[in-house]
Amino acid sequence: MGVAELLQAAEFVVDAHGNKKAVLLDYKVWEELLTLLEDWEDAEEMQRLREAGEEALPWEDAKAELRARGKDL
């Protein structure tokens, strides 16, 4: 589901004057939005690293290296 579709599920809490004060989202929609934002952030970081000429590792290699350093993934 895309962002626009996810946001269609938003419900607004309004005050007595009809001013929007808060947003309610189904928890599943919230999780999907978080995943999209994390993916977007990861893509930006990957682009920044490419532009800086940094070496990239395949995810499986990176996980193995992190586990070797004691990280639990």
N, CA, C and O atoms as a GROMACS GRO file, in nm:
protein
  292
    1MET      N    1   0.085  -0.117   0.000
    1MET     CA    2   0.000   0.000   0.000
    1MET      C    3   0.089   0.124   0.000
    1MET      O    4   0.190   0.128   0.070
    2GLY      N    5   0.052   0.224  -0.078
    2GLY     CA    6   0.128   0.348  -0.083
    2GLY      C    7   0.088   0.444   0.028
    2GLY      O    8  -0.010   0.422   0.098
    3VAL      N    9   0.166   0.549   0.043
    3VAL     CA   10   0.141   0.647   0.149
    3VAL      C   11   0.003   0.708   0.136
    3VAL      O   12  -0.070   0.718   0.234
    4ALA      N   13  -0.035   0.748   0.016
    4ALA     CA   14  -0.166   0.810  -0.004
    4ALA      C   15  -0.279   0.717   0.039
    4ALA      O   16  -0.376   0.761   0.101
    5GLU      N   17  -0.264   0.589   0.007
    5GLU     CA   18  -0.367   0.492   0.046
    5GLU      C   19  -0.370   0.475   0.198
    5GLU      O   20  -0.477   0.465   0.258
    6LEU      N   21  -0.252   0.472   0.260
    6LEU     CA   22  -0.246   0.457   0.405
    6LEU      C   23  -0.309   0.577   0.474
    6LEU      O   24  -0.380   0.562   0.573
    7LEU      N   25  -0.282   0.695   0.422
    7LEU     CA   26  -0.335   0.816   0.486
    7LEU      C   27  -0.487   0.828   0.471
    7LEU      O   28  -0.551   0.900   0.548
    8GLN      N   29  -0.543   0.758   0.374
    8GLN     CA   30  -0.689   0.759   0.360
    8GLN      C   31  -0.756   0.696   0.482
    8GLN      O   32  -0.874   0.722   0.508
    9ALA      N   33  -0.683   0.615   0.556
    9ALA     CA   34  -0.737   0.548   0.674
    9ALA      C   35  -0.734   0.638   0.797
    9ALA      O   36  -0.786   0.600   0.902
   10ALA      N   37  -0.674   0.757   0.786
   10ALA     CA   38  -0.663   0.846   0.902
   10ALA      C   39  -0.801   0.900   0.943
   10ALA      O   40  -0.884   0.934   0.859
   11GLU      N   41  -0.821   0.905   1.073
   11GLU     CA   42  -0.941   0.965   1.130
   11GLU      C   43  -0.894   1.084   1.214
   11GLU      O   44  -0.793   1.075   1.284
   12PHE      N   45  -0.968   1.194   1.206
   12PHE     CA   46  -0.928   1.315   1.276
   12PHE      C   47  -1.014   1.339   1.399
   12PHE      O   48  -1.135   1.319   1.396
   13VAL      N   49  -0.950   1.383   1.505
   13VAL     CA   50  -1.020   1.426   1.626
   13VAL      C   51  -1.028   1.578   1.614
   13VAL      O   52  -0.928   1.645   1.593
   14VAL      N   53  -1.148   1.630   1.627
   14VAL     CA   54  -1.167   1.775   1.614
   14VAL      C   55  -1.221   1.833   1.744
   14VAL      O   56  -1.284   1.764   1.824
   15ASP      N   57  -1.195   1.963   1.764
   15ASP     CA   58  -1.249   2.029   1.881
   15ASP      C   59  -1.391   2.078   1.852
   15ASP      O   60  -1.446   2.051   1.746
   16ALA      N   61  -1.449   2.150   1.945
   16ALA     CA   62  -1.587   2.197   1.931
   16ALA      C   63  -1.605   2.291   1.813
   16ALA      O   64  -1.718   2.311   1.766
   17HIS      N   65  -1.497   2.349   1.764
   17HIS     CA   66  -1.503   2.443   1.651
   17HIS      C   67  -1.470   2.376   1.518
   17HIS      O   68  -1.466   2.442   1.414
   18GLY      N   69  -1.446   2.246   1.521
   18GLY     CA   70  -1.415   2.172   1.399
   18GLY      C   71  -1.268   2.176   1.360
   18GLY      O   72  -1.232   2.132   1.251
   19ASN      N   73  -1.182   2.228   1.448
   19ASN     CA   74  -1.038   2.232   1.421
   19ASN      C   75  -0.976   2.096   1.449
   19ASN      O   76  -0.999   2.037   1.555
   20LYS      N   77  -0.896   2.047   1.355
   20LYS     CA   78  -0.830   1.919   1.374
   20LYS      C   79  -0.728   1.930   1.485
   20LYS      O   80  -0.645   2.021   1.487
   21LYS      N   81  -0.734   1.834   1.579
   21LYS     CA   82  -0.645   1.835   1.695
   21LYS      C   83  -0.557   1.711   1.706
   21LYS      O   84  -0.450   1.716   1.767
   22ALA      N   85  -0.599   1.601   1.647
   22ALA     CA   86  -0.523   1.477   1.656
   22ALA      C   87  -0.562   1.386   1.540
   22ALA      O   88  -0.663   1.408   1.472
   23VAL      N   89  -0.480   1.283   1.519
   23VAL     CA   90  -0.505   1.186   1.413
   23VAL      C   91  -0.507   1.047   1.475
   23VAL      O   92  -0.422   1.014   1.557
   24LEU      N   93  -0.604   0.968   1.437
   24LEU     CA   94  -0.612   0.829   1.479
   24LEU      C   95  -0.583   0.740   1.360
   24LEU      O   96  -0.636   0.760   1.250
   25LEU      N   97  -0.496   0.642   1.382
   25LEU     CA   98  -0.465   0.545   1.278
   25LEU      C   99  -0.480   0.405   1.335
   25LEU      O  100  -0.448   0.380   1.451
   26ASP      N  101  -0.529   0.314   1.254
   26ASP     CA  102  -0.529   0.175   1.290
   26ASP      C  103  -0.383   0.135   1.312
   26ASP      O  104  -0.295   0.181   1.240
   27TYR      N  105  -0.357   0.050   1.411
   27TYR     CA  106  -0.220   0.015   1.443
   27TYR      C  107  -0.147  -0.048   1.324
   27TYR      O  108  -0.028  -0.023   1.305
   28LYS      N  109  -0.216  -0.130   1.245
   28LYS     CA  110  -0.154  -0.190   1.128
   28LYS      C  111  -0.111  -0.083   1.028
   28LYS      O  112  -0.004  -0.093   0.969
   29VAL      N  113  -0.194   0.019   1.010
   29VAL     CA  114  -0.158   0.130   0.921
   29VAL      C  115  -0.036   0.203   0.975
   29VAL      O  116   0.054   0.238   0.899
   30TRP      N  117  -0.033   0.227   1.107
   30TRP     CA  118   0.081   0.292   1.171
   30TRP      C  119   0.210   0.213   1.144
   30TRP      O  120   0.313   0.272   1.109
   31GLU      N  121   0.205   0.081   1.160
   31GLU     CA  122   0.322  -0.002   1.136
   31GLU      C  123   0.367   0.006   0.991
   31GLU      O  124   0.487   0.012   0.963
   32GLU      N  125   0.272   0.007   0.898
   32GLU     CA  126   0.307   0.017   0.756
   32GLU      C  127   0.371   0.152   0.725
   32GLU      O  128   0.467   0.159   0.648
   33LEU      N  129   0.320   0.259   0.786
   33LEU     CA  130   0.380   0.391   0.767
   33LEU      C  131   0.522   0.394   0.822
   33LEU      O  132   0.612   0.450   0.758
   34LEU      N  133   0.543   0.335   0.939
   34LEU     CA  134   0.677   0.331   0.996
   34LEU      C  135   0.772   0.255   0.904
   34LEU      O  136   0.886   0.298   0.884
   35THR      N  137   0.727   0.144   0.849
   35THR     CA  138   0.811   0.066   0.758
   35THR      C  139   0.847   0.148   0.636
   35THR      O  140   0.963   0.147   0.592
   36LEU      N  141   0.750   0.218   0.579
   36LEU     CA  142   0.778   0.303   0.462
   36LEU      C  143   0.878   0.412   0.496
   36LEU      O  144   0.970   0.439   0.418
   37LEU      N  145   0.862   0.476   0.611
   37LEU     CA  146   0.956   0.581   0.652
   37LEU      C  147   1.096   0.526   0.675
   37LEU      O  148   1.195   0.590   0.638
   38GLU      N  149   1.105   0.409   0.737
   38GLU     CA  150   1.236   0.347   0.759
   38GLU      C  151   1.303   0.312   0.626
   38GLU      O  152   1.423   0.332   0.609
   39ASP      N  153   1.224   0.259   0.532
   39ASP     CA  154   1.278   0.225   0.401
   39ASP      C  155   1.327   0.352   0.329
   39ASP      O  156   1.433   0.350   0.266
   40TRP      N  157   1.252   0.458   0.340
   40TRP     CA  158   1.287   0.586   0.278
   40TRP      C  159   1.418   0.638   0.339
   40TRP      O  160   1.508   0.683   0.268
   41GLU      N  161   1.428   0.631   0.471
   41GLU     CA  162   1.549   0.675   0.539
   41GLU      C  163   1.669   0.590   0.496
   41GLU      O  164   1.778   0.643   0.473
   42ASP      N  165   1.649   0.459   0.486
   42ASP     CA  166   1.757   0.370   0.442
   42ASP      C  167   1.800   0.405   0.299
   42ASP      O  168   1.920   0.407   0.270
   43ALA      N  169   1.704   0.431   0.212
   43ALA     CA  170   1.737   0.465   0.073
   43ALA      C  171   1.818   0.595   0.066
   43ALA      O  172   1.912   0.605  -0.012
   44GLU      N  173   1.781   0.693   0.147
   44GLU     CA  174   1.855   0.819   0.150
   44GLU      C  175   1.998   0.796   0.199
   44GLU      O  176   2.092   0.854   0.146
   45GLU      N  177   2.014   0.712   0.301
   45GLU     CA  178   2.146   0.683   0.354
   45GLU      C  179   2.231   0.609   0.250
   45GLU      O  180   2.349   0.639   0.235
   46MET      N  181   2.171   0.515   0.179
   46MET     CA  182   2.243   0.444   0.075
   46MET      C  183   2.287   0.540  -0.035
   46MET      O  184   2.400   0.530  -0.084
   47GLN      N  185   2.202   0.632  -0.072
   47GLN     CA  186   2.237   0.730  -0.175
   47GLN      C  187   2.352   0.819  -0.127
   47GLN      O  188   2.445   0.847  -0.203
   48ARG      N  189   2.346   0.862  -0.001
   48ARG     CA  190   2.451   0.945   0.056
   48ARG      C  191   2.585   0.871   0.054
   48ARG      O  192   2.688   0.929   0.020
   49LEU      N  193   2.582   0.743   0.091
   49LEU     CA  194   2.704   0.663   0.092
   49LEU      C  195   2.760   0.644  -0.049
   49LEU      O  196   2.882   0.651  -0.069
   50ARG      N  197   2.672   0.621  -0.146
   50ARG     CA  198   2.717   0.606  -0.285
   50ARG      C  199   2.785   0.734  -0.332
   50ARG      O  200   2.892   0.730  -0.394
   51GLU      N  201   2.721   0.848  -0.303
   51GLU     CA  202   2.776   0.976  -0.346
   51GLU      C  203   2.910   1.005  -0.278
   51GLU      O  204   2.995   1.073  -0.336
   52ALA      N  205   2.930   0.953  -0.157
   52ALA     CA  206   3.056   0.972  -0.084
   52ALA      C  207   3.161   0.869  -0.125
   52ALA      O  208   3.275   0.874  -0.079
   53GLY      N  209   3.122   0.775  -0.212
   53GLY     CA  210   3.216   0.673  -0.258
   53GLY      C  211   3.242   0.564  -0.156
   53GLY      O  212   3.343   0.494  -0.165
   54GLU      N  213   3.153   0.548  -0.060
   54GLU     CA  214   3.169   0.444   0.043
   54GLU      C  215   3.140   0.306  -0.016
   54GLU      O  216   3.059   0.291  -0.107
   55GLU      N  217   3.208   0.208   0.038
   55GLU     CA  218   3.186   0.070  -0.003
   55GLU      C  219   3.059   0.017   0.062
   55GLU      O  220   3.034   0.042   0.180
   56ALA      N  221   2.980  -0.056  -0.013
   56ALA     CA  222   2.858  -0.117   0.040
   56ALA      C  223   2.878  -0.267   0.052
   56ALA      O  224   2.944  -0.330  -0.030
   57LEU      N  225   2.820  -0.323   0.157
   57LEU     CA  226   2.824  -0.467   0.179
   57LEU      C  227   2.685  -0.525   0.156
   57LEU      O  228   2.585  -0.460   0.187
   58PRO      N  229   2.677  -0.646   0.103
   58PRO     CA  230   2.547  -0.713   0.098
   58PRO      C  231   2.495  -0.732   0.241
   58PRO      O  232   2.573  -0.752   0.334
   59TRP      N  233   2.363  -0.726   0.259
   59TRP     CA  234   2.303  -0.733   0.391
   59TRP      C  235   2.346  -0.858   0.467
   59TRP      O  236   2.374  -0.850   0.586
   60GLU      N  237   2.352  -0.972   0.400
   60GLU     CA  238   2.391  -1.095   0.468
   60GLU      C  239   2.534  -1.084   0.524
   60GLU      O  240   2.561  -1.131   0.635
   61ASP      N  241   2.624  -1.023   0.448
   61ASP     CA  242   2.762  -1.005   0.495
   61ASP      C  243   2.765  -0.908   0.613
   61ASP      O  244   2.837  -0.930   0.711
   62ALA      N  245   2.686  -0.801   0.604
   62ALA     CA  246   2.682  -0.703   0.713
   62ALA      C  247   2.628  -0.768   0.841
   62ALA      O  248   2.680  -0.744   0.949
   63LYS      N  249   2.522  -0.851   0.828
   63LYS     CA  250   2.467  -0.920   0.945
   63LYS      C  251   2.571  -1.012   1.008
   63LYS      O  252   2.586  -1.016   1.130
   64ALA      N  253   2.643  -1.086   0.924
   64ALA     CA  254   2.744  -1.178   0.975
   64ALA      C  255   2.852  -1.100   1.050
   64ALA      O  256   2.899  -1.144   1.155
   65GLU      N  257   2.892  -0.986   0.994
   65GLU     CA  258   2.995  -0.904   1.060
   65GLU      C  259   2.945  -0.850   1.194
   65GLU      O  260   3.018  -0.849   1.292
   66LEU      N  261   2.820  -0.804   1.197
   66LEU     CA  262   2.763  -0.753   1.321
   66LEU      C  263   2.750  -0.863   1.427
   66LEU      O  264   2.778  -0.842   1.544
   67ARG      N  265   2.707  -0.981   1.383
   67ARG     CA  266   2.696  -1.094   1.476
   67ARG      C  267   2.832  -1.131   1.532
   67ARG      O  268   2.844  -1.166   1.650
   68ALA      N  269   2.935  -1.125   1.447
   68ALA     CA  270   3.071  -1.155   1.493
   68ALA      C  271   3.118  -1.056   1.599
   68ALA      O  272   3.205  -1.087   1.682
   69ARG      N  273   3.061  -0.936   1.596
   69ARG     CA  274   3.094  -0.834   1.695
   69ARG      C  275   3.004  -0.839   1.818
   69ARG      O  276   3.013  -0.755   1.907
   70GLY      N  277   2.915  -0.941   1.822
   70GLY     CA  278   2.831  -0.960   1.939
   70GLY      C  279   2.692  -0.900   1.932
   70GLY      O  280   2.620  -0.901   2.031
   71LYS      N  281   2.654  -0.847   1.816
   71LYS     CA  282   2.519  -0.790   1.801
   71LYS      C  283   2.421  -0.904   1.775
   71LYS      O  284   2.450  -0.994   1.696
   72ASP      N  285   2.306  -0.900   1.839
   72ASP     CA  286   2.203  -1.002   1.820
   72ASP      C  287   2.102  -0.952   1.718
   72ASP      O  288   2.022  -0.864   1.748
   73LEU      N  289   2.105  -1.009   1.597
   73LEU     CA  290   2.013  -0.970   1.489
   73LEU      C  291   1.917  -1.081   1.459
   73LEU      O  292   1.831  -1.066   1.371
   0.00000   0.00000   0.00000
